[in-house]
Amino acid sequence: MQKRSVTLSGHPTSISVEKEFWDVLKSIARERQQTISSLISHLDREREGNLSSAIRLFVLREIQEKKENSFRN
């Protein structure tokens, strides 16, 4: 588990997620040509529940979607 500091809506906050989730989240942000902060801000606005869980679920959904798309092609 790693604690990371980010700024959301102008306020510093810390997020604890496992390194593996953080690495994939950074990769997704790069693919979308977004900063990690802007991607997390988007997740923060859309979430239900705590932010760490929202990040994990987002990463999981992204991986599942890529896997499904690879089977279709």
N, CA, C, O and CB atoms as a CASP TS submission, in Angstrom:
PFRMAT TS
TARGET T0000
AUTHOR 0000-0000-0000
METHOD Language model
MODEL 1
PARENT N/A
ATOM      1  N   MET     1       0.860  -1.174   0.000  1.00  0.00           N
ATOM      2  CA  MET     1       0.000   0.000   0.000  1.00  0.00           C
ATOM      3  C   MET     1       0.898   1.225   0.000  1.00  0.00           C
ATOM      4  O   MET     1       1.850   1.313   0.775  1.00  0.00           O
ATOM      5  CB  MET     1      -0.974   0.004   1.228  1.00  0.00           C
ATOM      6  N   GLN     2       0.586   2.161  -0.872  1.00  0.00           N
ATOM      7  CA  GLN     2       1.348   3.402  -0.919  1.00  0.00           C
ATOM      8  C   GLN     2       0.406   4.580  -0.763  1.00  0.00           C
ATOM      9  O   GLN     2      -0.668   4.617  -1.364  1.00  0.00           O
ATOM     10  CB  GLN     2       2.145   3.513  -2.236  1.00  0.00           C
ATOM     11  N   LYS     3       0.817   5.534   0.045  1.00  0.00           N
ATOM     12  CA  LYS     3       0.050   6.751   0.227  1.00  0.00           C
ATOM     13  C   LYS     3       0.627   7.801  -0.718  1.00  0.00           C
ATOM     14  O   LYS     3       1.833   8.050  -0.714  1.00  0.00           O
ATOM     15  CB  LYS     3       0.084   7.236   1.721  1.00  0.00           C
ATOM     16  N   ARG     4      -0.229   8.412  -1.521  1.00  0.00           N
ATOM     17  CA  ARG     4       0.178   9.451  -2.473  1.00  0.00           C
ATOM     18  C   ARG     4      -0.563  10.733  -2.156  1.00  0.00           C
ATOM     19  O   ARG     4      -1.721  10.707  -1.739  1.00  0.00           O
ATOM     20  CB  ARG     4      -0.093   9.012  -3.938  1.00  0.00           C
ATOM     21  N   SER     5       0.103  11.843  -2.354  1.00  0.00           N
ATOM     22  CA  SER     5      -0.524  13.147  -2.161  1.00  0.00           C
ATOM     23  C   SER     5      -0.894  13.725  -3.519  1.00  0.00           C
ATOM     24  O   SER     5      -0.077  13.752  -4.440  1.00  0.00           O
ATOM     25  CB  SER     5       0.417  14.112  -1.386  1.00  0.00           C
ATOM     26  N   VAL     6      -2.129  14.184  -3.632  1.00  0.00           N
ATOM     27  CA  VAL     6      -2.610  14.846  -4.843  1.00  0.00           C
ATOM     28  C   VAL     6      -3.427  16.054  -4.437  1.00  0.00           C
ATOM     29  O   VAL     6      -3.856  16.169  -3.289  1.00  0.00           O
ATOM     30  CB  VAL     6      -3.451  13.878  -5.727  1.00  0.00           C
ATOM     31  N   THR     7      -3.642  16.953  -5.382  1.00  0.00           N
ATOM     32  CA  THR     7      -4.487  18.114  -5.140  1.00  0.00           C
ATOM     33  C   THR     7      -5.783  17.936  -5.911  1.00  0.00           C
ATOM     34  O   THR     7      -5.765  17.752  -7.128  1.00  0.00           O
ATOM     35  CB  THR     7      -3.769  19.431  -5.549  1.00  0.00           C
ATOM     36  N   LEU     8      -6.907  17.992  -5.207  1.00  0.00           N
ATOM     37  CA  LEU     8      -8.228  17.857  -5.813  1.00  0.00           C
ATOM     38  C   LEU     8      -9.031  19.107  -5.516  1.00  0.00           C
ATOM     39  O   LEU     8      -9.246  19.461  -4.357  1.00  0.00           O
ATOM     40  CB  LEU     8      -8.962  16.593  -5.293  1.00  0.00           C
ATOM     41  N   SER     9      -9.468  19.762  -6.558  1.00  0.00           N
ATOM     42  CA  SER     9     -10.244  20.997  -6.416  1.00  0.00           C
ATOM     43  C   SER     9      -9.498  22.006  -5.546  1.00  0.00           C
ATOM     44  O   SER     9     -10.105  22.704  -4.733  1.00  0.00           O
ATOM     45  CB  SER     9     -11.630  20.698  -5.811  1.00  0.00           C
ATOM     46  N   GLY    10      -8.190  22.077  -5.722  1.00  0.00           N
ATOM     47  CA  GLY    10      -7.378  23.038  -4.990  1.00  0.00           C
ATOM     48  C   GLY    10      -7.033  22.647  -3.572  1.00  0.00           C
ATOM     49  O   GLY    10      -6.415  23.430  -2.850  1.00  0.00           O
ATOM     50  N   HIS    11      -7.421  21.447  -3.153  1.00  0.00           N
ATOM     51  CA  HIS    11      -7.166  21.001  -1.784  1.00  0.00           C
ATOM     52  C   HIS    11      -6.273  19.767  -1.794  1.00  0.00           C
ATOM     53  O   HIS    11      -6.553  18.807  -2.512  1.00  0.00           O
ATOM     54  CB  HIS    11      -8.491  20.702  -1.048  1.00  0.00           C
ATOM     55  N   PRO    12      -5.206  19.784  -1.006  1.00  0.00           N
ATOM     56  CA  PRO    12      -4.353  18.593  -0.942  1.00  0.00           C
ATOM     57  C   PRO    12      -5.065  17.458  -0.216  1.00  0.00           C
ATOM     58  O   PRO    12      -5.770  17.671   0.771  1.00  0.00           O
ATOM     59  CB  PRO    12      -3.021  18.918  -0.240  1.00  0.00           C
ATOM     60  N   THR    13      -4.866  16.266  -0.723  1.00  0.00           N
ATOM     61  CA  THR    13      -5.434  15.081  -0.076  1.00  0.00           C
ATOM     62  C   THR    13      -4.476  13.929  -0.299  1.00  0.00           C
ATOM     63  O   THR    13      -3.631  13.982  -1.193  1.00  0.00           O
ATOM     64  CB  THR    13      -6.863  14.743  -0.632  1.00  0.00           C
ATOM     65  N   SER    14      -4.602  12.903   0.497  1.00  0.00           N
ATOM     66  CA  SER    14      -3.758  11.730   0.295  1.00  0.00           C
ATOM     67  C   SER    14      -4.647  10.530  -0.026  1.00  0.00           C
ATOM     68  O   SER    14      -5.765  10.393   0.469  1.00  0.00           O
ATOM     69  CB  SER    14      -2.876  11.450   1.550  1.00  0.00           C
ATOM     70  N   ILE    15      -4.098   9.684  -0.867  1.00  0.00           N
ATOM     71  CA  ILE    15      -4.814   8.499  -1.333  1.00  0.00           C
ATOM     72  C   ILE    15      -3.927   7.299  -1.082  1.00  0.00           C
ATOM     73  O   ILE    15      -2.736   7.326  -1.391  1.00  0.00           O
ATOM     74  CB  ILE    15      -5.200   8.611  -2.847  1.00  0.00           C
ATOM     75  N   SER    16      -4.494   6.258  -0.528  1.00  0.00           N
ATOM     76  CA  SER    16      -3.745   5.021  -0.313  1.00  0.00           C
ATOM     77  C   SER    16      -4.267   3.948  -1.253  1.00  0.00           C
ATOM     78  O   SER    16      -5.401   3.487  -1.129  1.00  0.00           O
ATOM     79  CB  SER    16      -3.850   4.553   1.161  1.00  0.00           C
ATOM     80  N   VAL    17      -3.417   3.560  -2.197  1.00  0.00           N
ATOM     81  CA  VAL    17      -3.726   2.440  -3.085  1.00  0.00           C
ATOM     82  C   VAL    17      -2.450   1.634  -3.305  1.00  0.00           C
ATOM     83  O   VAL    17      -1.338   2.144  -3.162  1.00  0.00           O
ATOM     84  CB  VAL    17      -4.318   2.938  -4.448  1.00  0.00           C
ATOM     85  N   GLU    18      -2.633   0.396  -3.647  1.00  0.00           N
ATOM     86  CA  GLU    18      -1.495  -0.466  -3.908  1.00  0.00           C
ATOM     87  C   GLU    18      -0.716   0.045  -5.128  1.00  0.00           C
ATOM     88  O   GLU    18      -1.285   0.646  -6.040  1.00  0.00           O
ATOM     89  CB  GLU    18      -1.960  -1.925  -4.126  1.00  0.00           C
ATOM     90  N   LYS    19       0.589  -0.209  -5.121  1.00  0.00           N
ATOM     91  CA  LYS    19       1.476   0.256  -6.185  1.00  0.00           C
ATOM     92  C   LYS    19       0.992  -0.207  -7.558  1.00  0.00           C
ATOM     93  O   LYS    19       1.067   0.547  -8.528  1.00  0.00           O
ATOM     94  CB  LYS    19       2.900  -0.239  -5.939  1.00  0.00           C
ATOM     95  N   GLU    20       0.500  -1.435  -7.644  1.00  0.00           N
ATOM     96  CA  GLU    20       0.052  -1.975  -8.927  1.00  0.00           C
ATOM     97  C   GLU    20      -1.113  -1.167  -9.499  1.00  0.00           C
ATOM     98  O   GLU    20      -1.151  -0.902 -10.700  1.00  0.00           O
ATOM     99  CB  GLU    20      -0.357  -3.440  -8.769  1.00  0.00           C
ATOM    100  N   PHE    21      -2.059  -0.777  -8.649  1.00  0.00           N
ATOM    101  CA  PHE    21      -3.175   0.053  -9.114  1.00  0.00           C
ATOM    102  C   PHE    21      -2.677   1.430  -9.522  1.00  0.00           C
ATOM    103  O   PHE    21      -3.114   1.984 -10.530  1.00  0.00           O
ATOM    104  CB  PHE    21      -4.254   0.181  -8.021  1.00  0.00           C
ATOM    105  N   TRP    22      -1.760   1.979  -8.733  1.00  0.00           N
ATOM    106  CA  TRP    22      -1.221   3.304  -9.040  1.00  0.00           C
ATOM    107  C   TRP    22      -0.498   3.291 -10.389  1.00  0.00           C
ATOM    108  O   TRP    22      -0.653   4.214 -11.189  1.00  0.00           O
ATOM    109  CB  TRP    22      -0.262   3.770  -7.922  1.00  0.00           C
ATOM    110  N   ASP    23       0.285   2.252 -10.636  1.00  0.00           N
ATOM    111  CA  ASP    23       1.019   2.150 -11.895  1.00  0.00           C
ATOM    112  C   ASP    23       0.075   2.086 -13.095  1.00  0.00           C
ATOM    113  O   ASP    23       0.304   2.750 -14.106  1.00  0.00           O
ATOM    114  CB  ASP    23       1.923   0.922 -11.878  1.00  0.00           C
ATOM    115  N   VAL    24      -0.975   1.294 -12.982  1.00  0.00           N
ATOM    116  CA  VAL    24      -1.944   1.191 -14.081  1.00  0.00           C
ATOM    117  C   VAL    24      -2.693   2.514 -14.246  1.00  0.00           C
ATOM    118  O   VAL    24      -2.948   2.940 -15.372  1.00  0.00           O
ATOM    119  CB  VAL    24      -2.947   0.031 -13.825  1.00  0.00           C
ATOM    120  N   LEU    25      -3.041   3.156 -13.154  1.00  0.00           N
ATOM    121  CA  LEU    25      -3.726   4.446 -13.223  1.00  0.00           C
ATOM    122  C   LEU    25      -2.868   5.471 -13.953  1.00  0.00           C
ATOM    123  O   LEU    25      -3.379   6.221 -14.785  1.00  0.00           O
ATOM    124  CB  LEU    25      -4.071   4.950 -11.813  1.00  0.00           C
ATOM    125  N   LYS    26      -1.574   5.516 -13.655  1.00  0.00           N
ATOM    126  CA  LYS    26      -0.656   6.426 -14.344  1.00  0.00           C
ATOM    127  C   LYS    26      -0.601   6.105 -15.835  1.00  0.00           C
ATOM    128  O   LYS    26      -0.561   7.013 -16.665  1.00  0.00           O
ATOM    129  CB  LYS    26       0.756   6.342 -13.727  1.00  0.00           C
ATOM    130  N   SER    27      -0.599   4.840 -16.173  1.00  0.00           N
ATOM    131  CA  SER    27      -0.572   4.418 -17.574  1.00  0.00           C
ATOM    132  C   SER    27      -1.841   4.857 -18.305  1.00  0.00           C
ATOM    133  O   SER    27      -1.777   5.323 -19.443  1.00  0.00           O
ATOM    134  CB  SER    27      -0.408   2.894 -17.669  1.00  0.00           C
ATOM    135  N   ILE    28      -2.975   4.709 -17.659  1.00  0.00           N
ATOM    136  CA  ILE    28      -4.256   5.133 -18.246  1.00  0.00           C
ATOM    137  C   ILE    28      -4.248   6.639 -18.474  1.00  0.00           C
ATOM    138  O   ILE    28      -4.677   7.116 -19.525  1.00  0.00           O
ATOM    139  CB  ILE    28      -5.448   4.732 -17.330  1.00  0.00           C
ATOM    140  N   ALA    29      -3.765   7.377 -17.501  1.00  0.00           N
ATOM    141  CA  ALA    29      -3.689   8.840 -17.640  1.00  0.00           C
ATOM    142  C   ALA    29      -2.818   9.208 -18.839  1.00  0.00           C
ATOM    143  O   ALA    29      -3.180  10.087 -19.621  1.00  0.00           O
ATOM    144  CB  ALA    29      -3.125   9.490 -16.344  1.00  0.00           C
ATOM    145  N   ARG    30      -1.672   8.541 -18.989  1.00  0.00           N
ATOM    146  CA  ARG    30      -0.786   8.806 -20.139  1.00  0.00           C
ATOM    147  C   ARG    30      -1.492   8.512 -21.452  1.00  0.00           C
ATOM    148  O   ARG    30      -1.421   9.306 -22.390  1.00  0.00           O
ATOM    149  CB  ARG    30       0.498   7.966 -20.040  1.00  0.00           C
ATOM    150  N   GLU    31      -2.179   7.362 -21.522  1.00  0.00           N
ATOM    151  CA  GLU    31      -2.900   6.976 -22.738  1.00  0.00           C
ATOM    152  C   GLU    31      -3.956   8.014 -23.105  1.00  0.00           C
ATOM    153  O   GLU    31      -4.189   8.282 -24.284  1.00  0.00           O
ATOM    154  CB  GLU    31      -3.556   5.602 -22.558  1.00  0.00           C
ATOM    155  N   ARG    32      -4.587   8.591 -22.100  1.00  0.00           N
ATOM    156  CA  ARG    32      -5.638   9.590 -22.322  1.00  0.00           C
ATOM    157  C   ARG    32      -5.068  11.004 -22.451  1.00  0.00           C
ATOM    158  O   ARG    32      -5.811  11.968 -22.637  1.00  0.00           O
ATOM    159  CB  ARG    32      -6.651   9.544 -21.181  1.00  0.00           C
ATOM    160  N   GLN    33      -3.759  11.113 -22.350  1.00  0.00           N
ATOM    161  CA  GLN    33      -3.072  12.402 -22.388  1.00  0.00           C
ATOM    162  C   GLN    33      -3.634  13.356 -21.332  1.00  0.00           C
ATOM    163  O   GLN    33      -3.933  14.521 -21.596  1.00  0.00           O
ATOM    164  CB  GLN    33      -3.191  13.029 -23.783  1.00  0.00           C
ATOM    165  N   GLN    34      -3.759  12.807 -20.136  1.00  0.00           N
ATOM    166  CA  GLN    34      -4.235  13.536 -18.962  1.00  0.00           C
ATOM    167  C   GLN    34      -3.167  13.488 -17.889  1.00  0.00           C
ATOM    168  O   GLN    34      -2.311  12.603 -17.889  1.00  0.00           O
ATOM    169  CB  GLN    34      -5.573  12.948 -18.435  1.00  0.00           C
ATOM    170  N   THR    35      -3.221  14.429 -16.990  1.00  0.00           N
ATOM    171  CA  THR    35      -2.381  14.311 -15.807  1.00  0.00           C
ATOM    172  C   THR    35      -3.064  13.345 -14.848  1.00  0.00           C
ATOM    173  O   THR    35      -4.275  13.131 -14.912  1.00  0.00           O
ATOM    174  CB  THR    35      -2.134  15.707 -15.133  1.00  0.00           C
ATOM    175  N   ILE    36      -2.276  12.777 -13.972  1.00  0.00           N
ATOM    176  CA  ILE    36      -2.842  11.882 -12.968  1.00  0.00           C
ATOM    177  C   ILE    36      -3.832  12.643 -12.084  1.00  0.00           C
ATOM    178  O   ILE    36      -4.857  12.096 -11.679  1.00  0.00           O
ATOM    179  CB  ILE    36      -1.723  11.250 -12.110  1.00  0.00           C
ATOM    180  N   SER    37      -3.520  13.898 -11.791  1.00  0.00           N
ATOM    181  CA  SER    37      -4.420  14.710 -10.956  1.00  0.00           C
ATOM    182  C   SER    37      -5.753  14.959 -11.635  1.00  0.00           C
ATOM    183  O   SER    37      -6.796  14.916 -10.982  1.00  0.00           O
ATOM    184  CB  SER    37      -3.768  16.042 -10.616  1.00  0.00           C
ATOM    185  N   SER    38      -5.736  15.219 -12.944  1.00  0.00           N
ATOM    186  CA  SER    38      -7.010  15.475 -13.632  1.00  0.00           C
ATOM    187  C   SER    38      -7.851  14.204 -13.709  1.00  0.00           C
ATOM    188  O   SER    38      -9.074  14.260 -13.584  1.00  0.00           O
ATOM    189  CB  SER    38      -6.757  16.027 -15.050  1.00  0.00           C
ATOM    190  N   LEU    39      -7.206  13.068 -13.913  1.00  0.00           N
ATOM    191  CA  LEU    39      -7.946  11.812 -13.946  1.00  0.00           C
ATOM    192  C   LEU    39      -8.540  11.506 -12.574  1.00  0.00           C
ATOM    193  O   LEU    39      -9.704  11.119 -12.475  1.00  0.00           O
ATOM    194  CB  LEU    39      -7.035  10.660 -14.403  1.00  0.00           C
ATOM    195  N   ILE    40      -7.755  11.676 -11.526  1.00  0.00           N
ATOM    196  CA  ILE    40      -8.265  11.427 -10.173  1.00  0.00           C
ATOM    197  C   ILE    40      -9.368  12.420  -9.824  1.00  0.00           C
ATOM    198  O   ILE    40     -10.338  12.049  -9.162  1.00  0.00           O
ATOM    199  CB  ILE    40      -7.125  11.514  -9.138  1.00  0.00           C
ATOM    200  N   SER    41      -9.242  13.664 -10.251  1.00  0.00           N
ATOM    201  CA  SER    41     -10.294  14.661 -10.001  1.00  0.00           C
ATOM    202  C   SER    41     -11.602  14.225 -10.638  1.00  0.00           C
ATOM    203  O   SER    41     -12.670  14.361 -10.041  1.00  0.00           O
ATOM    204  CB  SER    41      -9.878  16.043 -10.542  1.00  0.00           C
ATOM    205  N   HIS    42     -11.511  13.699 -11.860  1.00  0.00           N
ATOM    206  CA  HIS    42     -12.711  13.198 -12.547  1.00  0.00           C
ATOM    207  C   HIS    42     -13.330  12.044 -11.755  1.00  0.00           C
ATOM    208  O   HIS    42     -14.542  12.007 -11.544  1.00  0.00           O
ATOM    209  CB  HIS    42     -12.365  12.736 -13.991  1.00  0.00           C
ATOM    210  N   LEU    43     -12.485  11.103 -11.320  1.00  0.00           N
ATOM    211  CA  LEU    43     -12.987   9.973 -10.530  1.00  0.00           C
ATOM    212  C   LEU    43     -13.609  10.446  -9.223  1.00  0.00           C
ATOM    213  O   LEU    43     -14.613   9.898  -8.767  1.00  0.00           O
ATOM    214  CB  LEU    43     -11.858   8.978 -10.241  1.00  0.00           C
ATOM    215  N   ASP    44     -13.007  11.462  -8.629  1.00  0.00           N
ATOM    216  CA  ASP    44     -13.513  12.008  -7.371  1.00  0.00           C
ATOM    217  C   ASP    44     -14.918  12.583  -7.546  1.00  0.00           C
ATOM    218  O   ASP    44     -15.780  12.399  -6.687  1.00  0.00           O
ATOM    219  CB  ASP    44     -12.564  13.090  -6.839  1.00  0.00           C
ATOM    220  N   ARG    45     -15.140  13.269  -8.644  1.00  0.00           N
ATOM    221  CA  ARG    45     -16.467  13.858  -8.901  1.00  0.00           C
ATOM    222  C   ARG    45     -17.530  12.799  -9.170  1.00  0.00           C
ATOM    223  O   ARG    45     -18.701  12.996  -8.845  1.00  0.00           O
ATOM    224  CB  ARG    45     -16.395  14.815 -10.085  1.00  0.00           C
ATOM    225  N   GLU    46     -17.128  11.677  -9.763  1.00  0.00           N
ATOM    226  CA  GLU    46     -18.079  10.650 -10.190  1.00  0.00           C
ATOM    227  C   GLU    46     -18.292   9.531  -9.170  1.00  0.00           C
ATOM    228  O   GLU    46     -19.181   8.697  -9.338  1.00  0.00           O
ATOM    229  CB  GLU    46     -17.615  10.055 -11.476  1.00  0.00           C
ATOM    230  N   ARG    47     -17.498   9.513  -8.143  1.00  0.00           N
ATOM    231  CA  ARG    47     -17.474   8.342  -7.259  1.00  0.00           C
ATOM    232  C   ARG    47     -18.671   8.234  -6.335  1.00  0.00           C
ATOM    233  O   ARG    47     -19.356   9.207  -6.019  1.00  0.00           O
ATOM    234  CB  ARG    47     -16.237   8.364  -6.437  1.00  0.00           C
ATOM    235  N   GLU    48     -18.886   6.976  -5.915  1.00  0.00           N
ATOM    236  CA  GLU    48     -19.784   6.637  -4.824  1.00  0.00           C
ATOM    237  C   GLU    48     -18.925   5.829  -3.867  1.00  0.00           C
ATOM    238  O   GLU    48     -18.399   4.786  -4.255  1.00  0.00           O
ATOM    239  CB  GLU    48     -21.084   5.835  -5.313  1.00  0.00           C
ATOM    240  N   GLY    49     -18.771   6.269  -2.657  1.00  0.00           N
ATOM    241  CA  GLY    49     -17.879   5.586  -1.731  1.00  0.00           C
ATOM    242  C   GLY    49     -16.555   6.309  -1.638  1.00  0.00           C
ATOM    243  O   GLY    49     -16.438   7.462  -2.055  1.00  0.00           O
ATOM    244  N   ASN    50     -15.550   5.631  -1.090  1.00  0.00           N
ATOM    245  CA  ASN    50     -14.283   6.330  -0.889  1.00  0.00           C
ATOM    246  C   ASN    50     -13.441   6.355  -2.161  1.00  0.00           C
ATOM    247  O   ASN    50     -13.625   5.528  -3.055  1.00  0.00           O
ATOM    248  CB  ASN    50     -13.497   5.675   0.238  1.00  0.00           C
ATOM    249  N   LEU    51     -12.535   7.293  -2.233  1.00  0.00           N
ATOM    250  CA  LEU    51     -11.763   7.542  -3.445  1.00  0.00           C
ATOM    251  C   LEU    51     -10.811   6.386  -3.765  1.00  0.00           C
ATOM    252  O   LEU    51     -10.654   6.039  -4.935  1.00  0.00           O
ATOM    253  CB  LEU    51     -10.976   8.836  -3.303  1.00  0.00           C
ATOM    254  N   SER    52     -10.188   5.797  -2.783  1.00  0.00           N
ATOM    255  CA  SER    52      -9.296   4.671  -3.043  1.00  0.00           C
ATOM    256  C   SER    52     -10.044   3.519  -3.703  1.00  0.00           C
ATOM    257  O   SER    52      -9.533   2.903  -4.638  1.00  0.00           O
ATOM    258  CB  SER    52      -8.643   4.197  -1.744  1.00  0.00           C
ATOM    259  N   SER    53     -11.223   3.231  -3.234  1.00  0.00           N
ATOM    260  CA  SER    53     -12.044   2.169  -3.844  1.00  0.00           C
ATOM    261  C   SER    53     -12.458   2.557  -5.259  1.00  0.00           C
ATOM    262  O   SER    53     -12.458   1.717  -6.159  1.00  0.00           O
ATOM    263  CB  SER    53     -13.300   1.886  -2.984  1.00  0.00           C
ATOM    264  N   ALA    54     -12.805   3.810  -5.457  1.00  0.00           N
ATOM    265  CA  ALA    54     -13.200   4.284  -6.789  1.00  0.00           C
ATOM    266  C   ALA    54     -12.042   4.113  -7.780  1.00  0.00           C
ATOM    267  O   ALA    54     -12.263   3.738  -8.931  1.00  0.00           O
ATOM    268  CB  ALA    54     -13.644   5.773  -6.730  1.00  0.00           C
ATOM    269  N   ILE    55     -10.829   4.383  -7.343  1.00  0.00           N
ATOM    270  CA  ILE    55      -9.658   4.211  -8.209  1.00  0.00           C
ATOM    271  C   ILE    55      -9.474   2.742  -8.562  1.00  0.00           C
ATOM    272  O   ILE    55      -9.248   2.407  -9.725  1.00  0.00           O
ATOM    273  CB  ILE    55      -8.386   4.760  -7.527  1.00  0.00           C
ATOM    274  N   ARG    56      -9.570   1.871  -7.575  1.00  0.00           N
ATOM    275  CA  ARG    56      -9.401   0.441  -7.835  1.00  0.00           C
ATOM    276  C   ARG    56     -10.460  -0.073  -8.809  1.00  0.00           C
ATOM    277  O   ARG    56     -10.150  -0.825  -9.732  1.00  0.00           O
ATOM    278  CB  ARG    56      -9.467  -0.349  -6.524  1.00  0.00           C
ATOM    279  N   LEU    57     -11.702   0.335  -8.598  1.00  0.00           N
ATOM    280  CA  LEU    57     -12.784  -0.112  -9.490  1.00  0.00           C
ATOM    281  C   LEU    57     -12.606   0.444 -10.896  1.00  0.00           C
ATOM    282  O   LEU    57     -12.869  -0.259 -11.872  1.00  0.00           O
ATOM    283  CB  LEU    57     -14.149   0.312  -8.932  1.00  0.00           C
ATOM    284  N   PHE    58     -12.168   1.688 -11.018  1.00  0.00           N
ATOM    285  CA  PHE    58     -11.923   2.278 -12.326  1.00  0.00           C
ATOM    286  C   PHE    58     -10.838   1.499 -13.062  1.00  0.00           C
ATOM    287  O   PHE    58     -11.005   1.163 -14.234  1.00  0.00           O
ATOM    288  CB  PHE    58     -11.524   3.758 -12.188  1.00  0.00           C
ATOM    289  N   VAL    59      -9.738   1.211 -12.391  1.00  0.00           N
ATOM    290  CA  VAL    59      -8.642   0.457 -13.010  1.00  0.00           C
ATOM    291  C   VAL    59      -9.142  -0.919 -13.443  1.00  0.00           C
ATOM    292  O   VAL    59      -8.852  -1.361 -14.554  1.00  0.00           O
ATOM    293  CB  VAL    59      -7.443   0.315 -12.029  1.00  0.00           C
ATOM    294  N   LEU    60      -9.882  -1.591 -12.583  1.00  0.00           N
ATOM    295  CA  LEU    60     -10.412  -2.912 -12.910  1.00  0.00           C
ATOM    296  C   LEU    60     -11.310  -2.847 -14.144  1.00  0.00           C
ATOM    297  O   LEU    60     -11.185  -3.675 -15.047  1.00  0.00           O
ATOM    298  CB  LEU    60     -11.190  -3.487 -11.718  1.00  0.00           C
ATOM    299  N   ARG    61     -12.206  -1.874 -14.186  1.00  0.00           N
ATOM    300  CA  ARG    61     -13.104  -1.736 -15.345  1.00  0.00           C
ATOM    301  C   ARG    61     -12.327  -1.462 -16.632  1.00  0.00           C
ATOM    302  O   ARG    61     -12.649  -2.014 -17.684  1.00  0.00           O
ATOM    303  CB  ARG    61     -14.116  -0.607 -15.103  1.00  0.00           C
ATOM    304  N   GLU    62     -11.317  -0.621 -16.549  1.00  0.00           N
ATOM    305  CA  GLU    62     -10.500  -0.312 -17.726  1.00  0.00           C
ATOM    306  C   GLU    62      -9.805  -1.570 -18.245  1.00  0.00           C
ATOM    307  O   GLU    62      -9.772  -1.804 -19.453  1.00  0.00           O
ATOM    308  CB  GLU    62      -9.455   0.772 -17.389  1.00  0.00           C
ATOM    309  N   ILE    63      -9.258  -2.368 -17.355  1.00  0.00           N
ATOM    310  CA  ILE    63      -8.582  -3.608 -17.754  1.00  0.00           C
ATOM    311  C   ILE    63      -9.585  -4.583 -18.360  1.00  0.00           C
ATOM    312  O   ILE    63      -9.304  -5.216 -19.377  1.00  0.00           O
ATOM    313  CB  ILE    63      -7.867  -4.257 -16.543  1.00  0.00           C
ATOM    314  N   GLN    64     -10.747  -4.703 -17.737  1.00  0.00           N
ATOM    315  CA  GLN    64     -11.774  -5.596 -18.266  1.00  0.00           C
ATOM    316  C   GLN    64     -12.222  -5.150 -19.656  1.00  0.00           C
ATOM    317  O   GLN    64     -12.397  -5.983 -20.546  1.00  0.00           O
ATOM    318  CB  GLN    64     -12.976  -5.650 -17.314  1.00  0.00           C
ATOM    319  N   GLU    65     -12.407  -3.860 -19.848  1.00  0.00           N
ATOM    320  CA  GLU    65     -12.840  -3.335 -21.135  1.00  0.00           C
ATOM    321  C   GLU    65     -11.789  -3.602 -22.216  1.00  0.00           C
ATOM    322  O   GLU    65     -12.134  -3.992 -23.332  1.00  0.00           O
ATOM    323  CB  GLU    65     -13.123  -1.831 -21.027  1.00  0.00           C
ATOM    324  N   LYS    66     -10.521  -3.397 -21.894  1.00  0.00           N
ATOM    325  CA  LYS    66      -9.445  -3.670 -22.858  1.00  0.00           C
ATOM    326  C   LYS    66      -9.406  -5.152 -23.207  1.00  0.00           C
ATOM    327  O   LYS    66      -9.190  -5.520 -24.361  1.00  0.00           O
ATOM    328  CB  LYS    66      -8.078  -3.221 -22.293  1.00  0.00           C
ATOM    329  N   LYS    67      -9.614  -5.993 -22.208  1.00  0.00           N
ATOM    330  CA  LYS    67      -9.613  -7.433 -22.454  1.00  0.00           C
ATOM    331  C   LYS    67     -10.769  -7.816 -23.370  1.00  0.00           C
ATOM    332  O   LYS    67     -10.581  -8.586 -24.312  1.00  0.00           O
ATOM    333  CB  LYS    67      -9.701  -8.209 -21.128  1.00  0.00           C
ATOM    334  N   GLU    68     -11.957  -7.290 -23.105  1.00  0.00           N
ATOM    335  CA  GLU    68     -13.117  -7.581 -23.954  1.00  0.00           C
ATOM    336  C   GLU    68     -12.896  -7.082 -25.368  1.00  0.00           C
ATOM    337  O   GLU    68     -13.239  -7.771 -26.329  1.00  0.00           O
ATOM    338  CB  GLU    68     -14.383  -6.951 -23.372  1.00  0.00           C
ATOM    339  N   ASN    69     -12.332  -5.905 -25.509  1.00  0.00           N
ATOM    340  CA  ASN    69     -12.076  -5.349 -26.836  1.00  0.00           C
ATOM    341  C   ASN    69     -11.049  -6.177 -27.595  1.00  0.00           C
ATOM    342  O   ASN    69     -11.153  -6.309 -28.814  1.00  0.00           O
ATOM    343  CB  ASN    69     -11.599  -3.906 -26.723  1.00  0.00           C
ATOM    344  N   SER    70     -10.076  -6.729 -26.915  1.00  0.00           N
ATOM    345  CA  SER    70      -9.056  -7.544 -27.582  1.00  0.00           C
ATOM    346  C   SER    70      -9.669  -8.855 -28.093  1.00  0.00           C
ATOM    347  O   SER    70      -9.227  -9.380 -29.115  1.00  0.00           O
ATOM    348  CB  SER    70      -7.878  -7.840 -26.614  1.00  0.00           C
ATOM    349  N   PHE    71     -10.681  -9.389 -27.395  1.00  0.00           N
ATOM    350  CA  PHE    71     -11.358 -10.598 -27.861  1.00  0.00           C
ATOM    351  C   PHE    71     -12.232 -10.315 -29.079  1.00  0.00           C
ATOM    352  O   PHE    71     -12.413 -11.190 -29.926  1.00  0.00           O
ATOM    353  CB  PHE    71     -12.204 -11.194 -26.740  1.00  0.00           C
ATOM    354  N   ARG    72     -12.767  -9.120 -29.175  1.00  0.00           N
ATOM    355  CA  ARG    72     -13.647  -8.755 -30.293  1.00  0.00           C
ATOM    356  C   ARG    72     -12.866  -8.517 -31.575  1.00  0.00           C
ATOM    357  O   ARG    72     -13.392  -8.701 -32.673  1.00  0.00           O
ATOM    358  CB  ARG    72     -14.452  -7.510 -29.947  1.00  0.00           C
ATOM    359  N   ASN    73     -11.622  -8.113 -31.437  1.00  0.00           N
ATOM    360  CA  ASN    73     -10.823  -7.778 -32.631  1.00  0.00           C
ATOM    361  C   ASN    73     -10.073  -8.948 -33.167  1.00  0.00           C
ATOM    362  O   ASN    73      -9.362  -8.821 -34.164  1.00  0.00           O
ATOM    363  CB  ASN    73      -9.857  -6.684 -32.329  1.00  0.00           C
TER
END
